[in-house]
Amino acid sequence: MEQGKYRLGAVVGLIFYATQGILIVLSELPLIPESQRFSYVLGKVFLLATAFLLAYWLWRDYESVAANTLIGLHFMLYTFQGQWYRPLYYFSFCQLAVAYSFIFAVPKRIFRPILLVWLLVYSYVFHLTWEKHQLALQNPVFSDIIFCISATAMIALIAHSYFTSSRMFREVALARFSRVAFGSARLIHDVKGLMGAPVLYAQLLQKELKGTANPLVTEALSSLSKDLENLQRVVLELNQMSAVRSNNAPTEFNFEKIISGVRLMMGDRLMNVNFENSVNLKLRGDLSLVTSVVLNIFLNSLDSFKHHGIAKPVIKASSDGRSLKFTDNGLGFDPAVLKALANQKVLSTKESGSGVGLFVIMDAMESLGGKALFQNVDRHAQVELIFPKKSVVPA
């Protein structure tokens, strides 16, 4: 829907530009010396005709790199040709440069060199025609001013539709979605805790009824195991929803930005937790996904504090090269859970958890191209996040 709106805005803008160009030709033609009128009209006809063709191309393929590149070159030629015959085309330069940057899907690698060449060559053309147009600048034409004003108003209208109106809508939507994302992250935490009991019962039944030739019991246990596998899959998908992934290019961020996001989402749940931070690490990647990983680590620690009755909970964060380490003062990970994780499983023999919370952290880190390690250090749980070299920004 957003791309359709952008396509419409770009095409309407091009058609408006070409239509206004026709009116400008009719207005300027009497002011052009008779000896130059043929070349003036010939150039304008070529430019305005190709503008309509580019509008059609853009309607068919809004993200076409070739089409958007040609539009930039077209705007460039339009200002060169106009400035050669008439003054005030520096207004067109300003208007078209702004429109090209805001409205059209031109990549940075193309936009920047086009803009640089445009600026340098137009400045040179302006210099060449300065003496010729100096007198005309002191006697402006009414229609020139009207066309400048109307073109600026059109650009303002499209830019507002693109950025101000859409930005306010996206901010409201993002605020709502962030609450949904945090809620889903907490649901993961609750669901993975509830999975412990069914897993335990299934394992006990399999142990007690081992060797039983009752087909009904065998079928019931098989069905229960499948249901638990489906539940695990749902929990993993819910974790991906809570990650609030972004399709944009990777961004640079430091650890403090991650912690700020986690604190904002968890609110007063961290009020009684002593957080010791000695991290000095800057990363480049998907901020939302890394924040989701750290959020899951904190939720697991809080669950451990509550389950074991830790009176003075502490979470320590440190960095070493390209890794982040989180250690809490809970009673550590269940060895059975760590063994299951090593075998890419999430089943536990303890009712307190099935290892799903740790498994979703592993899954998210693999999506980032890194890995997560879990171990007990001095009987306390430690999670180490190892990021790929390309994700670590040198200090």
C-alpha positions as CSV (number, residue, x, y, z in Angstrom):
1,M,0.0,0.0,0.0
2,E,2.8,2.4,0.9
3,Q,4.7,1.7,-2.4
4,G,1.4,2.3,-4.3
5,K,1.1,5.7,-2.7
6,Y,4.7,6.6,-3.5
7,R,4.3,5.4,-7.1
8,L,1.2,7.6,-7.5
9,G,2.9,10.6,-5.9
10,A,5.9,10.3,-8.2
11,V,3.9,9.8,-11.3
12,V,1.5,12.7,-10.5
13,G,4.5,14.9,-9.7
14,L,6.1,14.1,-13.1
15,I,2.8,14.7,-15.0
16,F,2.4,18.0,-13.1
17,Y,6.0,18.9,-13.9
18,A,5.5,18.2,-17.7
19,T,2.1,19.9,-17.8
20,Q,3.5,23.0,-16.1
21,G,6.4,22.9,-18.5
22,I,4.0,23.2,-21.4
23,L,2.5,26.3,-19.8
24,I,6.0,27.7,-19.1
25,V,6.9,27.3,-22.8
26,L,3.8,29.3,-23.9
27,S,4.6,32.0,-21.3
28,E,8.3,32.2,-22.2
29,L,8.2,31.9,-25.9
30,P,7.4,35.6,-26.6
31,L,10.4,36.6,-24.4
32,I,12.9,34.4,-26.4
33,P,14.8,36.2,-29.2
34,E,13.3,35.1,-32.6
35,S,16.6,33.7,-33.7
36,Q,16.7,31.3,-30.8
37,R,13.0,30.2,-30.7
38,F,13.4,27.1,-32.8
39,S,16.2,25.6,-30.7
40,Y,14.3,26.6,-27.6
41,V,11.1,24.9,-28.6
42,L,12.9,21.8,-30.0
43,G,14.7,21.3,-26.7
44,K,11.5,21.8,-24.6
45,V,9.4,19.5,-26.8
46,F,12.0,16.7,-26.4
47,L,12.3,17.2,-22.6
48,L,8.5,17.4,-22.0
49,A,7.7,14.4,-24.2
50,T,10.3,12.2,-22.5
51,A,8.8,13.4,-19.1
52,F,5.5,11.8,-20.0
53,L,7.3,8.6,-21.1
54,L,9.2,8.5,-17.9
55,A,6.0,8.9,-15.9
56,Y,4.5,5.8,-17.7
57,W,7.7,3.8,-17.1
58,L,7.6,4.8,-13.4
59,W,4.0,3.7,-13.1
60,R,4.9,0.3,-14.5
61,D,8.0,-0.1,-12.2
62,Y,8.4,2.5,-9.5
63,E,11.6,1.0,-8.1
64,S,13.4,0.8,-11.5
65,V,16.9,2.0,-11.0
66,A,17.2,2.9,-14.7
67,A,14.0,4.9,-14.7
68,N,14.9,6.8,-11.6
69,T,18.4,7.5,-12.9
70,L,17.0,8.9,-16.2
71,I,14.6,11.1,-14.2
72,G,17.6,12.7,-12.4
73,L,19.4,13.2,-15.7
74,H,16.2,14.6,-17.2
75,F,15.8,17.2,-14.4
76,M,19.5,18.1,-14.9
77,L,19.1,18.8,-18.6
78,Y,15.9,20.7,-18.0
79,T,17.6,23.2,-15.7
80,F,20.6,23.5,-18.1
81,Q,18.4,24.2,-21.1
82,G,16.1,26.6,-19.3
83,Q,18.9,28.6,-17.7
84,W,20.6,29.0,-21.1
85,Y,17.5,30.9,-22.4
86,R,15.9,32.4,-19.4
87,P,16.7,33.6,-15.8
88,L,15.1,32.3,-12.6
89,Y,15.8,28.7,-13.4
90,Y,17.8,28.5,-10.2
91,F,14.3,28.2,-8.6
92,S,13.7,25.1,-10.8
93,F,17.1,23.8,-9.7
94,C,16.1,24.0,-6.1
95,Q,12.6,22.6,-6.6
96,L,13.6,19.7,-8.8
97,A,16.6,18.8,-6.6
98,V,14.3,18.6,-3.5
99,A,11.6,16.7,-5.5
100,Y,14.2,14.2,-6.8
101,S,15.5,13.5,-3.3
102,F,12.1,13.2,-1.6
103,I,9.8,11.6,-4.2
104,F,11.8,9.2,-6.3
105,A,13.2,5.8,-5.4
106,V,16.8,6.6,-6.4
107,P,19.6,4.8,-4.6
108,K,22.3,6.7,-2.8
109,R,25.1,5.5,-5.1
110,I,23.3,7.2,-8.0
111,F,21.7,10.2,-6.3
112,R,24.9,11.6,-4.9
113,P,27.0,11.7,-8.1
114,I,24.1,13.0,-10.1
115,L,23.5,15.8,-7.5
116,L,27.2,16.7,-7.5
117,V,27.5,16.9,-11.3
118,W,24.2,18.7,-11.5
119,L,25.3,21.3,-9.0
120,L,28.7,21.9,-10.7
121,V,27.5,22.0,-14.3
122,Y,24.5,24.2,-13.4
123,S,26.7,26.6,-11.5
124,Y,28.9,26.8,-14.6
125,V,25.9,27.4,-16.9
126,F,24.6,30.1,-14.5
127,H,28.1,31.7,-14.6
128,L,28.1,31.8,-18.4
129,T,24.6,33.4,-18.6
130,W,25.0,35.7,-15.7
131,E,25.7,38.9,-17.7
132,K,23.0,38.0,-20.3
133,H,20.3,37.6,-17.6
134,Q,21.4,40.2,-15.1
135,L,19.1,42.9,-16.6
136,A,16.2,40.5,-16.8
137,L,16.6,39.6,-13.1
138,Q,15.9,43.2,-12.3
139,N,12.6,43.1,-14.2
140,P,10.9,39.8,-13.3
141,V,8.0,38.4,-15.3
142,F,4.8,37.9,-13.4
143,S,4.2,34.4,-14.8
144,D,7.7,33.2,-13.8
145,I,6.9,34.1,-10.2
146,I,3.5,32.3,-10.3
147,F,5.0,29.2,-11.8
148,C,7.7,29.1,-9.1
149,I,5.2,29.5,-6.4
150,S,2.8,26.8,-7.7
151,A,5.7,24.3,-8.3
152,T,6.9,24.8,-4.7
153,A,3.4,24.3,-3.4
154,M,3.1,21.0,-5.3
155,I,6.4,19.8,-3.9
156,A,5.3,20.8,-0.4
157,L,2.0,18.9,-0.8
158,I,3.7,15.6,-2.0
159,A,6.5,15.9,0.6
160,H,3.9,16.3,3.4
161,S,2.0,13.3,2.2
162,Y,5.2,11.3,2.1
163,F,6.8,12.3,5.3
164,T,4.8,14.3,7.8
165,S,1.4,12.5,7.4
166,S,2.9,9.0,7.0
167,R,5.5,9.6,9.7
168,M,2.8,10.5,12.3
169,F,0.8,7.4,11.3
170,R,3.9,5.2,11.5
171,E,4.8,6.6,14.9
172,V,1.4,5.8,16.3
173,A,1.4,2.3,14.7
174,L,5.0,1.7,16.0
175,A,4.0,2.7,19.6
176,R,1.1,0.2,19.5
177,F,3.2,-2.5,17.9
178,S,6.0,-2.1,20.5
179,R,3.4,-2.9,23.2
180,V,2.3,-5.9,21.3
181,A,5.9,-7.0,20.8
182,F,6.6,-6.7,24.5
183,G,3.4,-8.6,25.4
184,S,4.4,-11.4,23.0
185,A,7.9,-11.6,24.5
186,R,6.3,-12.0,28.0
187,L,4.0,-14.6,26.6
188,I,7.0,-16.6,25.4
189,H,8.3,-16.4,28.9
190,D,5.1,-17.6,30.4
191,V,4.4,-20.3,27.8
192,K,7.8,-21.8,28.0
193,G,7.3,-22.2,31.8
194,L,4.0,-23.9,31.3
195,M,5.6,-26.4,28.9
196,G,7.7,-27.9,31.6
197,A,4.8,-29.8,33.3
198,P,3.5,-31.5,30.1
199,V,7.0,-32.5,29.1
200,L,7.7,-34.0,32.5
201,Y,4.4,-35.9,32.5
202,A,5.0,-37.3,29.0
203,Q,8.5,-38.5,30.0
204,L,7.2,-40.1,33.2
205,L,4.5,-41.9,31.3
206,Q,6.9,-43.2,28.7
207,K,9.2,-44.4,31.5
208,E,6.4,-46.1,33.6
209,L,4.6,-47.6,30.6
210,K,7.7,-48.8,28.8
211,G,7.1,-52.2,27.3
212,T,3.3,-51.9,27.6
213,A,1.6,-53.4,24.6
214,N,-1.5,-51.2,24.9
215,P,-2.0,-49.5,21.5
216,L,-4.3,-46.8,23.0
217,V,-1.6,-45.7,25.5
218,T,1.1,-45.7,22.7
219,E,-1.2,-43.6,20.5
220,A,-2.0,-41.1,23.3
221,L,1.7,-40.7,24.1
222,S,2.5,-40.2,20.4
223,S,-0.2,-37.6,20.1
224,L,1.0,-35.8,23.2
225,S,4.5,-35.6,21.9
226,K,3.3,-34.2,18.6
227,D,1.3,-31.5,20.4
228,L,4.3,-30.5,22.5
229,E,6.4,-30.2,19.3
230,N,3.8,-28.0,17.8
231,L,3.7,-25.9,20.9
232,Q,7.4,-25.5,20.7
233,R,7.1,-24.3,17.1
234,V,4.5,-21.8,18.0
235,V,6.7,-20.4,20.8
236,L,9.6,-20.0,18.4
237,E,7.4,-18.2,15.8
238,L,6.1,-15.9,18.6
239,N,9.7,-15.1,19.4
240,Q,10.3,-14.0,15.9
241,M,7.2,-11.7,16.1
242,S,8.5,-10.1,19.3
243,A,11.9,-9.4,17.7
244,V,10.3,-6.6,15.7
245,R,12.6,-7.3,12.8
246,S,13.5,-4.5,10.4
247,N,14.1,-4.8,6.7
248,N,16.2,-1.7,6.6
249,A,20.0,-1.5,6.2
250,P,22.0,-2.4,9.4
251,T,22.6,0.4,11.8
252,E,25.4,1.1,14.3
253,F,24.5,1.2,18.0
254,N,26.2,0.8,21.3
255,F,25.2,-1.4,24.3
256,E,23.6,1.4,26.2
257,K,21.0,1.8,23.4
258,I,20.1,-1.9,23.8
259,I,19.8,-1.6,27.6
260,S,17.7,1.6,27.2
261,G,15.3,-0.3,25.0
262,V,15.1,-3.3,27.4
263,R,14.5,-1.0,30.4
264,L,11.7,0.8,28.5
265,M,9.9,-2.4,27.6
266,M,10.3,-4.0,31.1
267,G,9.4,-1.0,33.1
268,D,9.5,-1.5,36.9
269,R,10.2,-5.2,36.6
270,L,13.9,-4.3,36.8
271,M,13.5,-1.9,39.7
272,N,14.8,-4.4,42.4
273,V,17.5,-5.8,40.2
274,N,21.1,-4.6,40.6
275,F,22.5,-4.3,37.1
276,E,26.3,-4.1,36.8
277,N,27.4,-3.0,33.4
278,S,31.0,-2.9,32.2
279,V,30.4,-3.3,28.5
280,N,32.3,-1.3,25.9
281,L,31.1,-2.7,22.6
282,K,29.6,-1.1,19.5
283,L,27.7,-3.2,17.0
284,R,26.4,-2.9,13.5
285,G,23.3,-4.9,12.6
286,D,19.6,-5.3,13.5
287,L,19.1,-3.3,16.7
288,S,15.5,-4.6,17.2
289,L,16.6,-8.3,17.0
290,V,19.6,-7.8,19.4
291,T,17.3,-6.0,21.8
292,S,14.9,-8.9,21.6
293,V,17.8,-11.3,22.5
294,V,18.8,-9.3,25.5
295,L,15.2,-8.9,26.6
296,N,14.8,-12.7,26.6
297,I,18.0,-13.1,28.7
298,F,16.7,-10.7,31.3
299,L,13.3,-12.5,31.4
300,N,15.0,-15.8,32.0
301,S,17.1,-14.3,34.8
302,L,14.0,-12.8,36.4
303,D,12.2,-16.2,36.2
304,S,15.2,-17.8,37.9
305,F,15.3,-15.1,40.7
306,K,11.6,-15.7,41.4
307,H,11.8,-19.5,41.2
308,H,14.7,-19.7,43.6
309,G,13.7,-16.9,45.9
310,I,16.8,-14.7,45.3
311,A,16.5,-11.8,47.7
312,K,19.1,-9.5,46.1
313,P,19.1,-10.3,42.4
314,V,22.1,-9.2,40.3
315,I,22.7,-9.2,36.6
316,K,26.2,-8.5,35.3
317,A,27.1,-7.6,31.7
318,S,30.6,-7.6,30.3
319,S,32.2,-7.7,26.9
320,D,35.2,-9.5,25.6
321,G,36.3,-8.9,22.0
322,R,33.2,-9.5,19.9
323,S,31.1,-11.2,22.6
324,L,28.7,-10.1,25.3
325,K,28.4,-12.0,28.6
326,F,25.5,-11.9,31.0
327,T,25.8,-13.5,34.4
328,D,23.2,-13.5,37.2
329,N,23.3,-14.7,40.8
330,G,20.6,-17.3,40.4
331,L,21.3,-21.0,40.9
332,G,22.4,-21.6,37.4
333,F,21.1,-23.6,34.5
334,D,19.8,-27.2,34.9
335,P,22.5,-29.5,33.5
336,A,19.8,-31.5,31.7
337,V,18.6,-28.4,29.9
338,L,22.2,-27.6,28.8
339,K,22.6,-31.2,27.6
340,A,19.4,-31.0,25.6
341,L,20.4,-27.7,24.1
342,A,23.7,-29.2,23.0
343,N,21.6,-31.7,21.0
344,Q,19.3,-29.0,19.6
345,K,16.5,-30.1,21.8
346,V,14.3,-28.2,24.2
347,L,13.0,-31.0,26.5
348,S,13.7,-30.9,30.2
349,T,13.1,-33.3,33.1
350,K,12.4,-30.4,35.4
351,E,8.9,-28.9,35.8
352,S,10.4,-25.4,36.1
353,G,11.3,-25.1,32.4
354,S,11.9,-26.9,29.1
355,G,14.8,-24.8,27.7
356,V,12.6,-23.1,25.2
357,G,13.7,-19.6,26.4
358,L,17.3,-20.5,25.8
359,F,16.5,-22.1,22.5
360,V,14.9,-19.0,21.1
361,I,18.0,-17.0,22.1
362,M,20.1,-19.5,20.1
363,D,17.7,-19.2,17.2
364,A,17.9,-15.4,17.1
365,M,21.7,-15.3,17.4
366,E,21.9,-17.7,14.4
367,S,19.7,-15.3,12.5
368,L,22.3,-12.6,13.2
369,G,25.1,-14.8,12.0
370,G,26.5,-15.4,15.5
371,K,25.9,-17.9,18.3
372,A,24.9,-18.1,21.9
373,L,26.7,-20.2,24.6
374,F,25.2,-21.2,27.9
375,Q,27.1,-22.4,30.9
376,N,27.3,-22.3,34.7
377,V,30.1,-20.3,36.2
378,D,30.6,-20.7,40.0
379,R,27.1,-22.2,40.1
380,H,25.6,-19.1,38.4
381,A,24.1,-18.9,34.9
382,Q,26.1,-17.2,32.2
383,V,24.9,-16.5,28.7
384,E,27.6,-15.5,26.1
385,L,26.5,-13.9,22.8
386,I,29.2,-14.1,20.1
387,F,28.7,-11.8,17.2
388,P,30.2,-12.2,13.7
389,K,33.3,-10.0,13.0
390,K,31.4,-7.9,10.5
391,S,28.9,-6.9,13.2
392,V,31.5,-5.4,15.6
393,V,32.5,-1.8,15.0
394,P,36.1,-1.1,15.8
395,A,36.6,1.2,18.8
